[in-house]
């Protein structure tokens, strides 16, 4: 049985299937989540010496950690400037969200068609948590709740391979998803769509469940595109 929604975390990790992380992976995880939360701005340089001092390690594990971050698109390493936080781009956003929209919709459709009673109870609890946090200013907790709800939909689909794919994409889109949920208005809109998804799954309506799940991802994508394109951030 999967953990309850409150135990799920949207924190980025370099190795989602591992029970323990190597030292370079632990360093990468810390830096990666600082990047996602905006503690490192896009374009910021990450100094090997400073990171080594921070973690009290040699520069070898730090170099390996930076290569892990480069692999997952969070930093770019060049011979001249070293490691820099990657810029967010509309082109990358659209490329990442295309498969995410499709897979989210598939997971919701399968969950509605399967209608497992225990899974429906977990999904209801997860979406109630989303609704409860939608009126707060705590973006971290709201993003965690949304991640938990997505994971619960995937579990309800009964397809573990789909769950792995969606989890991987969710972590790779975290910076964009946080941007797409960064205003109170967007979080309230998101919560309404989650309630639509729940009603469709409970009714066994695969088409409506799929449409609601796809709309959730599209709304986050469209808001992130607007902000990256310089549109004002409405509260």
N, C-alpha and C positions, 0 to 999 in steps of 0.2 A: 504493500500500500504506500503511495507517495506521501511525503510529509504534508502537514496542513499548510495552507497558503501563507500564513504568517511566517512560516519558517523558511520560505523561499526567498532568495535574494537576487536582485538584478545586478549585483556587483560583477564586474568583469573578472574573468579568470583565464589564464593562459592555457589551462588544461582542465576543462569541465568534467571529465570522467575520472580524474585522479582523486584518490582518497588523501594523499599527501603530496605536497609540492616540493620540488627541489629548491635549493637556495636561489638560483637564478630566477626560477618561476615565482618564488615568493617576492623577490625584489620587483620583478616585472608586474606582478599583481598590484603591489602598492602604488607603483608609479602609474600604471595603467588606469587605476581608479581615480588617482589625482588628476590625470588628463581628462577623464570623462566628466568629472565634477567641476572642471574649469580651473583647478588650482595651477595647472600649467596652461597658458594661453596658446592657441594655434600659432606656430612659428617660433615658440620659445625654445631655447637651447637647453638640453639636459647635459650637465657637465659630469663626466665620469668620476672625476676626483671628488666632487661634492657628494655624489650618490654613495661612493665607496666610504666616505667619512660618515655619512648619515647612518649607513647600515653596518659600519665597522667591519668591512670586508675588503679584500683586495680588489683590484680593478678587473680581474678575470671574470668573476661572477656578474659584475655590472655590465661588462661588454656582452656577455651571453644574454642577460636580461634585456638589453637594448635590442639585440637581434630578434628576440621573441616579440618585442613590441613592434619592431619593423615588420615582422611576418604578419601580424594582425592589423597592420595599417595605422597604428597609433603614432609611430615616429618614422622619420626618414633619416637614413644615415648617409652622410657624404664624407669624402676624404678631407674636404676643406673645412667644413663647418661642424662636423661631428653629428650628433643626434639632435634632431629638431622635431617638435610636435607637428604632425601633419595638419594642413589646413582642411577645414570642412568645405566640401564643394557640392554644388547642385548635381553635377554629373554623377559623382559617386553615390550621392543620396538616392537618385533615381535608379541607378543600377542595383543597389542593395535592396531597395524596397520592392522592386518588381517580383522577385521570388518570394519575398516575405508575405506580400499581399496574397499571392496564390496559395502558399502553404497554410497561412492562417485560415483562409476560407475553407480549404480542404479539411483541416482539423475540426473546424466547427461543424461542417456538414456531417462528418463521420460521427462526431459526438451526438448530434441530433438523431441520426439514424440508429445509433446504438442504444441510447437512452438507458444507460446503466444507472439504477437507482442510487447506489452509493456514490458514483461519480457525479451525479446531478446534485447531491447534497453538498459535496465538496465544492462544486462549481458555484452553487448558490452562496455558500459562505465566502468564497473568494471574491465574488462580485459585490456582495454586501460590504466587504472591506474596502473595495474600490470606491463605492458610493460614499462610505463614511469619511474617506480621506479626500474626496473631491472638493470639499469646501474649505480645506485647510491650505496654508501656504507652505506646507512641508513637501517640497518636490521630491526629495529622496524617498520618503515613505510612500508617496503616491506612485512613483515609478516602480518601487518594489512590489506594491500591491498589484499593479498592472502586469508586471512580469509574472507574479504568482498566478494571476487569473489566466494569462496565456498558457502557462505550464499546465494548469488544471484542465483547460480545454483540450490540450494535447493528450494528457493522460486519459481524459474521457473518450478520446477517439479510439483508444485501444490499440494504437499503432506506435510501438516504441521507436521505430526508425524515424517516423515523422516527428516525434517528440525531440529526438536528438537534432534533427535538421533545424527545427524551429528554434530550439535553444541556442544553437550555434549562430543563427542569423540574428536572434534577439540581442546577443552579446555584441555582435559586430555592428549593430545599428544603435547601440546605446547612446552615443553622443547625439545622434540625430533625433532619437526618440525623446530624450530629455529636452531638447530644443523644441520639439513638436508639442510637448506637454508643459511648456514653461510658463503659461499664463493660467490664471484662475478660470477664465472663460473656456479655454481649451480643456482643462481638467473636468469641468462640469459637462461639456459636450461629450467628452470621452465616457464619462460615467453613464450618461443617457444611452449611448450606443451599447455599452456593456449590458445594460438592463434589457435592451432590445435583443441582444444575442442570447441572454439567459432565457427570455420568454420563448424564443424560437426553438432553442434546444429542448426546453421542457415540453413544448408542444410537438416535438418530433419533426419540425419543419426544416429539413436540411437546406432548402434553397434560401429561406430567410436567414437561417443561422450563418450560412456562407456569406450572404450579402452583408450582414452586420459585421462579421469579422473582417471582411475585406475593407469595409468602410472605416473601421477603427484604424487600420494601418494607413489607408489613404489620407485620412484627416491629419494624422501625425506627419506624414510625408509633406502634405501641402502646406502645413503651418511652418515646418522647417524650411521649405523652399522659400516661402514668403520672407522669413526672417533673414535667411542667407542672401536674399536678393535686395535687402535693405528696406523692407517694409517696416513701418512703425510697429512696436510691440504693444498691442492693445491688451489691457488687463482683463 
